[in-house]
Amino acid sequence: MQEDLAGRTVRSLAGHDSGQLYIVLRTDGAFVYLSDGRRKPREGPKKKKIRHVEVLSPEFIRFTKESVETALNEDIRRALRSVRKALA
C-alpha cells in the first residue's frame, strides 16, 4: 500500500482505539499520522502503522491532499461526524 492516503478516512483495526475513525494527515513510509480533531488533534496526531488501519471506500473522502493540510480540528470533527452518520 504505497499510495498517498492524505485526506482519506480510515478506521483503526488494532490497539485500544480499534473501531475509531480518523482522517489521515500524512504518510511516512509504513506509518500514517491520524487525527480525529478531538483526542488526537492535528497538532499532535496519532502515529500508526498502515497495516493497522482500514481505508474506507472513496465515497468517504472528505478532504483532498491539499485541503487536509489546512483543515482545522473543527473541520475534521465535522467530516468524521458525517462519515459516522453515513455508516450507521
MODELLER restraints for C-alpha pairs under 7 A, 6 or more apart:
rsr = mdl.restraints
at = mdl.atoms
rsr.add(forms.Gaussian(group=physical.xy_distance, feature=features.Distance(at['CA:4:A'], at['CA:27:A']), mean=6.56, stdev=0.5))
rsr.add(forms.Gaussian(group=physical.xy_distance, feature=features.Distance(at['CA:5:A'], at['CA:24:A']), mean=6.40, stdev=0.5))
rsr.add(forms.Gaussian(group=physical.xy_distance, feature=features.Distance(at['CA:5:A'], at['CA:27:A']), mean=6.70, stdev=0.5))
rsr.add(forms.Gaussian(group=physical.xy_distance, feature=features.Distance(at['CA:6:A'], at['CA:24:A']), mean=5.03, stdev=0.5))
rsr.add(forms.Gaussian(group=physical.xy_distance, feature=features.Distance(at['CA:6:A'], at['CA:25:A']), mean=5.23, stdev=0.5))
rsr.add(forms.Gaussian(group=physical.xy_distance, feature=features.Distance(at['CA:6:A'], at['CA:26:A']), mean=4.92, stdev=0.5))
rsr.add(forms.Gaussian(group=physical.xy_distance, feature=features.Distance(at['CA:6:A'], at['CA:27:A']), mean=6.73, stdev=0.5))
rsr.add(forms.Gaussian(group=physical.xy_distance, feature=features.Distance(at['CA:6:A'], at['CA:65:A']), mean=5.10, stdev=0.5))
rsr.add(forms.Gaussian(group=physical.xy_distance, feature=features.Distance(at['CA:7:A'], at['CA:23:A']), mean=6.10, stdev=0.5))
rsr.add(forms.Gaussian(group=physical.xy_distance, feature=features.Distance(at['CA:7:A'], at['CA:24:A']), mean=5.34, stdev=0.5))
rsr.add(forms.Gaussian(group=physical.xy_distance, feature=features.Distance(at['CA:7:A'], at['CA:25:A']), mean=6.17, stdev=0.5))
rsr.add(forms.Gaussian(group=physical.xy_distance, feature=features.Distance(at['CA:7:A'], at['CA:61:A']), mean=6.73, stdev=0.5))
rsr.add(forms.Gaussian(group=physical.xy_distance, feature=features.Distance(at['CA:7:A'], at['CA:62:A']), mean=6.79, stdev=0.5))
rsr.add(forms.Gaussian(group=physical.xy_distance, feature=features.Distance(at['CA:7:A'], at['CA:63:A']), mean=4.63, stdev=0.5))
rsr.add(forms.Gaussian(group=physical.xy_distance, feature=features.Distance(at['CA:7:A'], at['CA:64:A']), mean=5.21, stdev=0.5))
rsr.add(forms.Gaussian(group=physical.xy_distance, feature=features.Distance(at['CA:7:A'], at['CA:65:A']), mean=5.21, stdev=0.5))
rsr.add(forms.Gaussian(group=physical.xy_distance, feature=features.Distance(at['CA:7:A'], at['CA:68:A']), mean=5.51, stdev=0.5))
rsr.add(forms.Gaussian(group=physical.xy_distance, feature=features.Distance(at['CA:8:A'], at['CA:23:A']), mean=5.82, stdev=0.5))
rsr.add(forms.Gaussian(group=physical.xy_distance, feature=features.Distance(at['CA:8:A'], at['CA:24:A']), mean=5.60, stdev=0.5))
rsr.add(forms.Gaussian(group=physical.xy_distance, feature=features.Distance(at['CA:8:A'], at['CA:61:A']), mean=5.21, stdev=0.5))
rsr.add(forms.Gaussian(group=physical.xy_distance, feature=features.Distance(at['CA:8:A'], at['CA:63:A']), mean=6.85, stdev=0.5))
rsr.add(forms.Gaussian(group=physical.xy_distance, feature=features.Distance(at['CA:9:A'], at['CA:21:A']), mean=6.98, stdev=0.5))
rsr.add(forms.Gaussian(group=physical.xy_distance, feature=features.Distance(at['CA:9:A'], at['CA:22:A']), mean=5.81, stdev=0.5))
rsr.add(forms.Gaussian(group=physical.xy_distance, feature=features.Distance(at['CA:9:A'], at['CA:23:A']), mean=4.69, stdev=0.5))
rsr.add(forms.Gaussian(group=physical.xy_distance, feature=features.Distance(at['CA:9:A'], at['CA:24:A']), mean=6.42, stdev=0.5))
rsr.add(forms.Gaussian(group=physical.xy_distance, feature=features.Distance(at['CA:9:A'], at['CA:55:A']), mean=6.32, stdev=0.5))
rsr.add(forms.Gaussian(group=physical.xy_distance, feature=features.Distance(at['CA:9:A'], at['CA:56:A']), mean=5.83, stdev=0.5))
rsr.add(forms.Gaussian(group=physical.xy_distance, feature=features.Distance(at['CA:9:A'], at['CA:60:A']), mean=6.32, stdev=0.5))
rsr.add(forms.Gaussian(group=physical.xy_distance, feature=features.Distance(at['CA:9:A'], at['CA:61:A']), mean=6.06, stdev=0.5))
rsr.add(forms.Gaussian(group=physical.xy_distance, feature=features.Distance(at['CA:10:A'], at['CA:21:A']), mean=5.74, stdev=0.5))
rsr.add(forms.Gaussian(group=physical.xy_distance, feature=features.Distance(at['CA:10:A'], at['CA:22:A']), mean=5.40, stdev=0.5))
rsr.add(forms.Gaussian(group=physical.xy_distance, feature=features.Distance(at['CA:10:A'], at['CA:23:A']), mean=6.26, stdev=0.5))
rsr.add(forms.Gaussian(group=physical.xy_distance, feature=features.Distance(at['CA:10:A'], at['CA:53:A']), mean=6.13, stdev=0.5))
rsr.add(forms.Gaussian(group=physical.xy_distance, feature=features.Distance(at['CA:10:A'], at['CA:54:A']), mean=5.39, stdev=0.5))
rsr.add(forms.Gaussian(group=physical.xy_distance, feature=features.Distance(at['CA:10:A'], at['CA:55:A']), mean=4.47, stdev=0.5))
rsr.add(forms.Gaussian(group=physical.xy_distance, feature=features.Distance(at['CA:10:A'], at['CA:56:A']), mean=5.43, stdev=0.5))
rsr.add(forms.Gaussian(group=physical.xy_distance, feature=features.Distance(at['CA:11:A'], at['CA:19:A']), mean=5.72, stdev=0.5))
rsr.add(forms.Gaussian(group=physical.xy_distance, feature=features.Distance(at['CA:11:A'], at['CA:20:A']), mean=5.57, stdev=0.5))
rsr.add(forms.Gaussian(group=physical.xy_distance, feature=features.Distance(at['CA:11:A'], at['CA:21:A']), mean=4.55, stdev=0.5))
rsr.add(forms.Gaussian(group=physical.xy_distance, feature=features.Distance(at['CA:11:A'], at['CA:22:A']), mean=6.29, stdev=0.5))
rsr.add(forms.Gaussian(group=physical.xy_distance, feature=features.Distance(at['CA:11:A'], at['CA:53:A']), mean=5.52, stdev=0.5))
rsr.add(forms.Gaussian(group=physical.xy_distance, feature=features.Distance(at['CA:11:A'], at['CA:54:A']), mean=5.11, stdev=0.5))
rsr.add(forms.Gaussian(group=physical.xy_distance, feature=features.Distance(at['CA:11:A'], at['CA:55:A']), mean=6.59, stdev=0.5))
rsr.add(forms.Gaussian(group=physical.xy_distance, feature=features.Distance(at['CA:12:A'], at['CA:18:A']), mean=4.69, stdev=0.5))
rsr.add(forms.Gaussian(group=physical.xy_distance, feature=features.Distance(at['CA:12:A'], at['CA:19:A']), mean=5.22, stdev=0.5))
rsr.add(forms.Gaussian(group=physical.xy_distance, feature=features.Distance(at['CA:12:A'], at['CA:20:A']), mean=5.47, stdev=0.5))
rsr.add(forms.Gaussian(group=physical.xy_distance, feature=features.Distance(at['CA:12:A'], at['CA:21:A']), mean=6.52, stdev=0.5))
rsr.add(forms.Gaussian(group=physical.xy_distance, feature=features.Distance(at['CA:12:A'], at['CA:52:A']), mean=6.23, stdev=0.5))
rsr.add(forms.Gaussian(group=physical.xy_distance, feature=features.Distance(at['CA:12:A'], at['CA:53:A']), mean=4.54, stdev=0.5))
rsr.add(forms.Gaussian(group=physical.xy_distance, feature=features.Distance(at['CA:12:A'], at['CA:54:A']), mean=6.39, stdev=0.5))
rsr.add(forms.Gaussian(group=physical.xy_distance, feature=features.Distance(at['CA:13:A'], at['CA:19:A']), mean=6.15, stdev=0.5))
rsr.add(forms.Gaussian(group=physical.xy_distance, feature=features.Distance(at['CA:13:A'], at['CA:52:A']), mean=5.20, stdev=0.5))
rsr.add(forms.Gaussian(group=physical.xy_distance, feature=features.Distance(at['CA:13:A'], at['CA:53:A']), mean=5.19, stdev=0.5))
rsr.add(forms.Gaussian(group=physical.xy_distance, feature=features.Distance(at['CA:13:A'], at['CA:54:A']), mean=6.56, stdev=0.5))
rsr.add(forms.Gaussian(group=physical.xy_distance, feature=features.Distance(at['CA:14:A'], at['CA:52:A']), mean=5.50, stdev=0.5))
rsr.add(forms.Gaussian(group=physical.xy_distance, feature=features.Distance(at['CA:21:A'], at['CA:36:A']), mean=6.95, stdev=0.5))
rsr.add(forms.Gaussian(group=physical.xy_distance, feature=features.Distance(at['CA:21:A'], at['CA:80:A']), mean=6.92, stdev=0.5))
rsr.add(forms.Gaussian(group=physical.xy_distance, feature=features.Distance(at['CA:22:A'], at['CA:34:A']), mean=5.73, stdev=0.5))
rsr.add(forms.Gaussian(group=physical.xy_distance, feature=features.Distance(at['CA:22:A'], at['CA:35:A']), mean=5.40, stdev=0.5))
rsr.add(forms.Gaussian(group=physical.xy_distance, feature=features.Distance(at['CA:22:A'], at['CA:36:A']), mean=4.90, stdev=0.5))
rsr.add(forms.Gaussian(group=physical.xy_distance, feature=features.Distance(at['CA:23:A'], at['CA:34:A']), mean=5.60, stdev=0.5))
rsr.add(forms.Gaussian(group=physical.xy_distance, feature=features.Distance(at['CA:23:A'], at['CA:35:A']), mean=5.43, stdev=0.5))
rsr.add(forms.Gaussian(group=physical.xy_distance, feature=features.Distance(at['CA:23:A'], at['CA:36:A']), mean=6.34, stdev=0.5))
rsr.add(forms.Gaussian(group=physical.xy_distance, feature=features.Distance(at['CA:24:A'], at['CA:32:A']), mean=6.51, stdev=0.5))
rsr.add(forms.Gaussian(group=physical.xy_distance, feature=features.Distance(at['CA:24:A'], at['CA:33:A']), mean=5.86, stdev=0.5))
rsr.add(forms.Gaussian(group=physical.xy_distance, feature=features.Distance(at['CA:24:A'], at['CA:34:A']), mean=4.69, stdev=0.5))
rsr.add(forms.Gaussian(group=physical.xy_distance, feature=features.Distance(at['CA:24:A'], at['CA:35:A']), mean=6.62, stdev=0.5))
rsr.add(forms.Gaussian(group=physical.xy_distance, feature=features.Distance(at['CA:25:A'], at['CA:33:A']), mean=5.56, stdev=0.5))
rsr.add(forms.Gaussian(group=physical.xy_distance, feature=features.Distance(at['CA:25:A'], at['CA:34:A']), mean=5.70, stdev=0.5))
rsr.add(forms.Gaussian(group=physical.xy_distance, feature=features.Distance(at['CA:25:A'], at['CA:35:A']), mean=6.84, stdev=0.5))
rsr.add(forms.Gaussian(group=physical.xy_distance, feature=features.Distance(at['CA:25:A'], at['CA:68:A']), mean=6.29, stdev=0.5))
rsr.add(forms.Gaussian(group=physical.xy_distance, feature=features.Distance(at['CA:25:A'], at['CA:69:A']), mean=6.96, stdev=0.5))
rsr.add(forms.Gaussian(group=physical.xy_distance, feature=features.Distance(at['CA:26:A'], at['CA:32:A']), mean=5.96, stdev=0.5))
rsr.add(forms.Gaussian(group=physical.xy_distance, feature=features.Distance(at['CA:26:A'], at['CA:33:A']), mean=5.47, stdev=0.5))
rsr.add(forms.Gaussian(group=physical.xy_distance, feature=features.Distance(at['CA:27:A'], at['CA:33:A']), mean=6.21, stdev=0.5))
rsr.add(forms.Gaussian(group=physical.xy_distance, feature=features.Distance(at['CA:30:A'], at['CA:49:A']), mean=5.73, stdev=0.5))
rsr.add(forms.Gaussian(group=physical.xy_distance, feature=features.Distance(at['CA:30:A'], at['CA:50:A']), mean=5.74, stdev=0.5))
rsr.add(forms.Gaussian(group=physical.xy_distance, feature=features.Distance(at['CA:31:A'], at['CA:47:A']), mean=6.46, stdev=0.5))
rsr.add(forms.Gaussian(group=physical.xy_distance, feature=features.Distance(at['CA:31:A'], at['CA:48:A']), mean=5.48, stdev=0.5))
rsr.add(forms.Gaussian(group=physical.xy_distance, feature=features.Distance(at['CA:31:A'], at['CA:49:A']), mean=4.37, stdev=0.5))
rsr.add(forms.Gaussian(group=physical.xy_distance, feature=features.Distance(at['CA:31:A'], at['CA:50:A']), mean=5.30, stdev=0.5))
rsr.add(forms.Gaussian(group=physical.xy_distance, feature=features.Distance(at['CA:32:A'], at['CA:47:A']), mean=5.81, stdev=0.5))
rsr.add(forms.Gaussian(group=physical.xy_distance, feature=features.Distance(at['CA:32:A'], at['CA:48:A']), mean=5.50, stdev=0.5))
rsr.add(forms.Gaussian(group=physical.xy_distance, feature=features.Distance(at['CA:32:A'], at['CA:49:A']), mean=6.18, stdev=0.5))
rsr.add(forms.Gaussian(group=physical.xy_distance, feature=features.Distance(at['CA:32:A'], at['CA:50:A']), mean=5.92, stdev=0.5))
rsr.add(forms.Gaussian(group=physical.xy_distance, feature=features.Distance(at['CA:33:A'], at['CA:45:A']), mean=5.60, stdev=0.5))
rsr.add(forms.Gaussian(group=physical.xy_distance, feature=features.Distance(at['CA:33:A'], at['CA:46:A']), mean=5.38, stdev=0.5))
rsr.add(forms.Gaussian(group=physical.xy_distance, feature=features.Distance(at['CA:33:A'], at['CA:47:A']), mean=4.65, stdev=0.5))
rsr.add(forms.Gaussian(group=physical.xy_distance, feature=features.Distance(at['CA:33:A'], at['CA:48:A']), mean=6.48, stdev=0.5))
rsr.add(forms.Gaussian(group=physical.xy_distance, feature=features.Distance(at['CA:34:A'], at['CA:45:A']), mean=5.21, stdev=0.5))
rsr.add(forms.Gaussian(group=physical.xy_distance, feature=features.Distance(at['CA:34:A'], at['CA:46:A']), mean=4.93, stdev=0.5))
rsr.add(forms.Gaussian(group=physical.xy_distance, feature=features.Distance(at['CA:34:A'], at['CA:47:A']), mean=6.43, stdev=0.5))
rsr.add(forms.Gaussian(group=physical.xy_distance, feature=features.Distance(at['CA:35:A'], at['CA:41:A']), mean=5.40, stdev=0.5))
rsr.add(forms.Gaussian(group=physical.xy_distance, feature=features.Distance(at['CA:35:A'], at['CA:42:A']), mean=5.51, stdev=0.5))
rsr.add(forms.Gaussian(group=physical.xy_distance, feature=features.Distance(at['CA:35:A'], at['CA:45:A']), mean=5.21, stdev=0.5))
rsr.add(forms.Gaussian(group=physical.xy_distance, feature=features.Distance(at['CA:35:A'], at['CA:46:A']), mean=6.42, stdev=0.5))
rsr.add(forms.Gaussian(group=physical.xy_distance, feature=features.Distance(at['CA:36:A'], at['CA:76:A']), mean=6.29, stdev=0.5))
rsr.add(forms.Gaussian(group=physical.xy_distance, feature=features.Distance(at['CA:36:A'], at['CA:77:A']), mean=6.20, stdev=0.5))
rsr.add(forms.Gaussian(group=physical.xy_distance, feature=features.Distance(at['CA:37:A'], at['CA:73:A']), mean=4.19, stdev=0.5))
rsr.add(forms.Gaussian(group=physical.xy_distance, feature=features.Distance(at['CA:37:A'], at['CA:74:A']), mean=6.36, stdev=0.5))
rsr.add(forms.Gaussian(group=physical.xy_distance, feature=features.Distance(at['CA:37:A'], at['CA:76:A']), mean=5.35, stdev=0.5))
rsr.add(forms.Gaussian(group=physical.xy_distance, feature=features.Distance(at['CA:37:A'], at['CA:77:A']), mean=5.20, stdev=0.5))
rsr.add(forms.Gaussian(group=physical.xy_distance, feature=features.Distance(at['CA:40:A'], at['CA:46:A']), mean=6.19, stdev=0.5))
rsr.add(forms.Gaussian(group=physical.xy_distance, feature=features.Distance(at['CA:41:A'], at['CA:73:A']), mean=6.08, stdev=0.5))
rsr.add(forms.Gaussian(group=physical.xy_distance, feature=features.Distance(at['CA:42:A'], at['CA:73:A']), mean=6.43, stdev=0.5))
rsr.add(forms.Gaussian(group=physical.xy_distance, feature=features.Distance(at['CA:60:A'], at['CA:83:A']), mean=6.39, stdev=0.5))
rsr.add(forms.Gaussian(group=physical.xy_distance, feature=features.Distance(at['CA:62:A'], at['CA:79:A']), mean=6.21, stdev=0.5))
